[in-house]
């Protein structure tokens, strides 16, 4: 089966909106298609951040910064393609023991640094900002298409309610997969900037 494309995802969102497919949504001047195109990148990153998507997992060794923090001996910058932190030195981030670690947010509210007294390197697993549509899994594509449709649909109609319900269902499924996958280690070694080639 041929891999999905960005155009396929946008047309799937159009289908949720009860609209006919277009040959190329990415260049369409249709008002709805323009909205979907405009929301795509932000929507993709948001959906990536919602679960531990196996196709987007990466492992890395982080080296400490030269300048320590005021309260911890070491600070570590997260990779530039980081979207969601999964594990830190083998610990599930959702169950971290504080004050062993402090997760530092930037002004935009995104996780930027890890502060800790632990020495370099520290090992992390994270969801990366992957753009290659050909490796997206179908559950991710479904969730992304419903999220896009939900962003542009009119709020005061039955279709909006139907899309919202389906979006909640797909998001719930992603959270369930997330809880199962969090029990499994990523199979590759902790090599800096190496992609996890497995498609979970």
C-alpha positions as CSV (number, residue, x, y, z in Angstrom):
1,X,0.0,0.0,0.0
2,X,1.3,3.4,-1.0
3,X,2.4,5.8,1.9
4,X,0.1,8.6,2.8
5,X,1.0,12.2,1.8
6,X,0.2,15.6,3.3
7,X,-2.4,16.0,0.6
8,X,-4.1,12.7,1.7
9,X,-4.3,13.9,5.3
10,X,-5.8,17.3,4.3
11,X,-8.3,15.5,2.0
12,X,-9.2,13.2,4.9
13,X,-9.9,16.3,7.0
14,X,-12.1,17.6,4.2
15,X,-14.0,14.3,4.2
16,X,-14.7,14.7,7.9
17,X,-16.1,18.1,7.0
18,X,-18.3,16.4,4.3
19,X,-16.4,18.1,1.5
20,X,-15.3,16.5,-1.7
21,X,-11.6,15.7,-2.2
22,X,-9.3,18.0,-4.2
23,X,-6.5,17.0,-6.5
24,X,-4.0,19.1,-4.6
25,X,-5.3,20.6,-1.3
26,X,-1.8,22.1,-0.6
27,X,-2.1,24.6,-3.5
28,X,-5.9,25.0,-3.4
29,X,-7.5,28.5,-3.1
30,X,-10.6,27.0,-1.6
31,X,-11.3,28.8,1.7
32,X,-11.5,25.6,3.8
33,X,-8.4,24.2,2.2
34,X,-6.6,27.4,2.9
35,X,-7.6,27.1,6.6
36,X,-6.5,23.5,6.7
37,X,-3.2,24.3,5.1
38,X,-2.6,27.2,7.5
39,X,-3.3,25.0,10.6
40,X,-1.4,21.9,9.4
41,X,2.1,22.4,11.0
42,X,0.8,23.5,14.4
43,X,-1.7,20.7,14.4
44,X,1.0,18.1,13.5
45,X,3.2,19.2,16.3
46,X,0.3,19.2,18.8
47,X,-0.8,15.7,17.9
48,X,2.9,14.5,18.1
49,X,3.0,16.0,21.6
50,X,-0.1,14.1,22.7
51,X,1.3,10.5,22.9
52,X,4.5,8.4,22.7
53,X,4.3,7.8,19.0
54,X,6.7,5.0,18.2
55,X,7.5,6.3,14.7
56,X,8.8,9.5,16.1
57,X,10.8,8.3,19.1
58,X,14.4,9.1,19.4
59,X,17.1,8.4,22.0
60,X,20.0,10.8,22.8
61,X,22.8,11.4,25.3
62,X,22.8,15.0,26.5
63,X,26.0,16.7,27.6
64,X,25.8,19.4,30.3
65,X,26.0,23.1,29.6
66,X,29.1,25.1,30.7
67,X,27.0,27.3,33.0
68,X,25.3,25.6,36.0
69,X,21.9,26.7,37.4
70,X,21.4,28.6,40.7
71,X,20.0,25.5,42.4
72,X,21.4,22.6,40.5
73,X,24.9,21.6,39.5
74,X,24.1,20.9,35.9
75,X,21.8,22.1,33.1
76,X,21.1,20.2,29.9
77,X,19.5,21.6,26.7
78,X,16.9,19.4,25.0
79,X,17.4,18.6,21.3
80,X,16.0,21.2,18.9
81,X,13.6,18.7,17.4
82,X,12.2,17.7,20.8
83,X,8.3,17.7,21.1
84,X,7.7,15.5,24.2
85,X,10.0,14.1,26.7
86,X,9.3,10.4,27.5
87,X,12.1,9.1,29.8
88,X,15.0,10.6,31.6
89,X,17.8,8.3,32.7
90,X,15.4,5.4,32.4
91,X,12.7,7.1,34.5
92,X,9.2,7.8,33.1
93,X,9.0,11.6,33.0
94,X,5.3,11.4,34.1
95,X,6.6,9.8,37.3
96,X,9.8,11.7,38.0
97,X,10.9,12.2,41.6
98,X,11.5,15.9,42.4
99,X,13.7,17.6,43.3
100,X,16.1,15.2,41.6
101,X,15.2,16.9,38.4
102,X,13.7,20.3,37.4
103,X,12.1,20.7,34.0
104,X,12.6,24.3,32.8
105,X,10.1,25.9,30.5
106,X,10.9,28.8,28.1
107,X,8.8,31.9,27.8
108,X,6.5,30.2,25.2
109,X,5.7,27.5,27.8
110,X,7.7,24.7,26.0
111,X,10.2,22.4,27.8
112,X,13.7,23.7,27.1
113,X,16.1,22.5,29.7
114,X,16.7,19.8,32.4
115,X,18.2,20.9,35.6
116,X,19.8,18.2,37.9
117,X,22.8,17.4,40.0
118,X,23.4,14.2,38.0
119,X,26.6,14.2,35.9
120,X,27.0,14.1,32.1
121,X,25.8,12.5,30.0
122,X,22.1,11.9,30.8
123,X,20.0,9.6,28.6
124,X,16.6,10.6,27.3
125,X,14.0,9.2,25.0
126,X,11.7,11.7,23.4
127,X,9.1,12.3,20.7
128,X,10.8,14.2,17.9
129,X,9.3,16.8,15.5
130,X,9.1,14.5,12.5
131,X,7.7,15.9,9.3
132,X,8.1,12.9,7.0
133,X,4.5,11.9,6.3
134,X,5.5,8.5,4.8
135,X,6.4,7.1,8.3
136,X,3.2,8.4,10.0
137,X,1.1,5.5,11.4
138,X,-2.6,5.4,10.5
139,X,-3.8,6.1,14.1
140,X,-1.7,9.3,14.0
141,X,-3.0,10.2,10.6
142,X,-6.6,9.7,11.7
143,X,-6.1,11.8,14.9
144,X,-4.4,14.6,12.9
145,X,-7.1,14.7,10.3
146,X,-9.9,14.9,12.9
147,X,-7.9,17.5,14.9
148,X,-7.6,19.6,11.7
149,X,-11.3,19.3,10.9
150,X,-12.1,20.3,14.5
151,X,-10.0,23.4,14.1
152,X,-11.9,24.7,11.1
153,X,-15.4,23.4,11.4
154,X,-18.2,25.8,12.3
155,X,-19.0,25.6,16.0
156,X,-22.8,25.7,15.9
157,X,-23.9,22.6,14.0
158,X,-24.2,18.9,14.4
159,X,-21.2,18.2,12.2
160,X,-19.0,20.0,14.7
161,X,-20.3,17.9,17.5
162,X,-19.8,14.7,15.6
163,X,-16.2,15.6,14.7
164,X,-15.5,16.6,18.4
165,X,-16.8,13.1,19.5
166,X,-14.7,11.3,17.0
167,X,-11.7,13.4,17.9
168,X,-12.1,12.5,21.6
169,X,-12.4,8.8,20.6
170,X,-9.2,8.9,18.6
171,X,-7.3,10.9,21.3
172,X,-8.5,8.3,23.9
173,X,-7.1,5.5,21.7
174,X,-3.8,7.3,21.4
175,X,-3.6,7.8,25.1
176,X,-4.2,4.0,25.6
177,X,-1.5,3.1,23.1
178,X,0.7,5.6,24.9
179,X,0.2,3.8,28.2
180,X,1.1,0.4,26.6
181,X,4.1,1.7,24.7
182,X,5.5,3.4,27.8
183,X,6.1,-0.1,29.2
184,X,8.3,-1.0,26.2
185,X,11.9,0.1,25.9
186,X,13.1,1.7,22.6
187,X,15.2,-1.0,20.9
188,X,18.1,1.1,19.7
189,X,21.1,2.3,21.7
190,X,21.5,5.8,23.1
191,X,23.3,7.3,20.2
192,X,23.0,11.1,19.9
193,X,20.7,12.2,17.1
194,X,20.0,8.7,15.8
195,X,16.4,8.1,14.7
196,X,14.5,5.2,16.1
197,X,13.8,3.2,13.0
198,X,11.1,1.0,14.4
199,X,7.5,2.0,13.8
200,X,5.7,1.4,17.1
